[in-house]
Amino acid sequence: MVSFRRADGVTIRCELRYHDEFGVEARFFRNGELVISRRFDTRALVQWARKSGRILRERRGVMITRKNLNDRQRRLLGLLTTSFERQPTLNKTTGVVFYPQLRADVVAAGATDGDFECLTEHLIGLIVEHTGSLLTSDAKKAQLDLISRHFAFRDFGVRVAASVLVAVDFADPPTTH
């Protein structure tokens, strides 16, 4: 279970319930009231990923999990997640201010250019998987565009299946002369 209180006083809680071979259920609550519940058939999702030649949360062939991260990367992801969770609302106006500030904050905390694929993928996952019914599909697309322009400073493509981020394909980084 994960819960946090937003700046506007709203408490958001997520519960994950494991249902053996039937998958995992994610339940999101706002101030104690159920907002959305989704069950993810983990076997079907893994089979689809294998069949299509992709690994879940692929980043150049390495599954991004806590065990694959060093202490600095874990700290940066924690900072990014905490900043995101404290943002009371996300829309085009707030995103234009939030994402450049978020980038400045993670750079000040020690992020290097090499960290931004991992950080960007995590941020995309927060938008795609954790905003649920709080953002419409169009609003999520707008946030991804803002992340591309104001945080990642590069283009990317996103593959989503059953509301789960499957892969992020990054365009080549800009060339500097």
N, C-alpha and C positions, 0 to 999 in steps of 0.2 A: 504494500500500500504506500502511496505517495500522496502527500497533501501539502498545500501551500495557501497562504493568504495573499491575495493581490492587494495592490495599493489602495483600491477602492473598497476594501473590506470584505470582498467576496472570497469565500473559502472554496477551493477546488480540490477534490480528492479523486484519485484513481485507484481502483482495486483490480488486480489481476487474479483471476481464478482459473486454476488448472483443472481441466476436465478429462484427464487421462487421454485416451485415444480420440476423444471428440474435440480436442484443441484447447485454446485459451480464450477466456472471456475477459474483455476489458470493460469495466464499468466506471463511468465518470459521473461525479456528483457535484452539484453547485449548492453550497450552503446546506448540505445534507440531503438534497433531493436529487434523485436519479435524473440525469440529463440524457445520457445515451449509453447503450450497452451493445457491444459487438462481440461476436464469437469468431475467432480465427481458427480455421482448420489447419493446424500446423503441418500435418502430413501433406495435405493437398498443396499448400503453399511451397513447401520444400520440393515436392515432386515437380511442380510447375517450374520452379527456379532451376532445378537440375535439367529438366527436359529442354528448357529454352537456353541452356548453356550459361546460366547466371547463378551466382551464389548470392544469398540474401545479404543486403547491406555491403555489396562488393565495393572494394576500393583497391583497384589494381591487384585483385586476387587475394586480398587479405580481409578476412571478416573483422569488422571493427567491433571489438568487445573490450571490456575493461582489462582483460589479461594481455591484450595486444598494445596497451597504452603505457607509456612511462608516467611517472609521478607528475611531471610538468604538464603533459597532455591531459591527464585526468583533472588537474587543477584548472586548466584553461576551459575544458568542457564544463566543469562545475560552475565557473564564473559565467560562461555563456548561458547555461541553463538557468541559473539564478537570475541573471539580468532579464532574460526572456520572461520568466515567470512573474517578475515584479512589474512588467509592463502592463498597465491596466487595460489598454485597448490597443489593437493594431489595425490601422487603416493606412491609406496612402499618405495622409498628412503626418501621422505619428511615425510611420516607417521611414520616411525621408530623414527624420531627425534621429530615430532610434538606431538604425543599422550603422551609420557612420560613427556614432558614439560608441556602439558596441565594438566595432572594429578597433577604434582607438583604445578602448578599455583592455581588450585582449592583447593588443600590441604592447601596451604599457605593462601588462602582466607577464610579458616575455614571449608572446607568439611571434613566430618567424613566418616568412613566406611559405615555407614547407608545411606549416601547420594548417593553412587555410582550407585545403581540401577536406580534411577531417572535420574542422570546425564548421565549414559550410554545410557538409553533409549532415552533421548533427543538427544544425539550425533548420535545414530543410525538413529533417525528420520531425522536429518539433512542430513545424507548420502543418505538414501533411498528416501526421499521426496523432497529434495531441491537441489540436484545436477543435476536433469533432464538429459539433453543430455550432460552435462559437463563430466560425467563419464560413461563408458560402464558398462554393467552388471558385467563383470568379474572384472573391476576396483572397483566397489562397494563392491563386495564380498571380494576382497583383503583388502579394507579399514576396513570392518567389522572384518576380521581376525586380523588386526593390532590393532583395538580397543579392541578386546578380550584379546590379549596378552600384550598390552602396556598401556592400560588405565583402563579397568575393572578388569583385572587380574582374569578373570573367563570366562567360556564358556557360550554361549547363543544361542538360536535358534530364528529366526525371521520369522514372518508370514506377508506377504505383499499381498494385493489385490488391483488391479488397481492402482499400484504405490503408494499406501497409506500403511503406517505402521499400521498393525492391532494389533499385539501383539509381545512382547518379552518374551521368556521363558528362565529364567536364571537357569543355573546349580547351584547346591548347592555351597556355597562359600568354598574355600579351608579350610581344617581343620588345625589349628595350635596346636602344642603340646608344 
